């Protein structure tokens, strides 16, 4: 599951940025090639499995933005949703399947004021 590896990376970044404070919410921008439901479920699992406790109750807030593709044929632009299959985009210019970037950007964390007590 592609989304699980994205979620695990996201949890690690959030834990690092939180400075030991409990994370209440994580805001992420993702492209339309990321399955938002699967990412949310994977984030919940990854956050609970993380060794620290900073993210155990964090919620994930997703902003879904259009996927963009730059193909070797020279075509570049926003992909229509029917040109996306998972993390693969089909170039409207040449029909070549091209892997999309992860499409995940950590926008911000909402944290509690106190460090997590262990």
Secondary structure by P-SEA (a helix, b strand, c coil): caaaaaaaaaaaaaaaaaccccccbbbbbbccccaaaaaaaaaaaaaaacccccccbbbbbbbbbbbbbbcccccccccccccccccbbbbccccbbbbccccccccccccccccccc
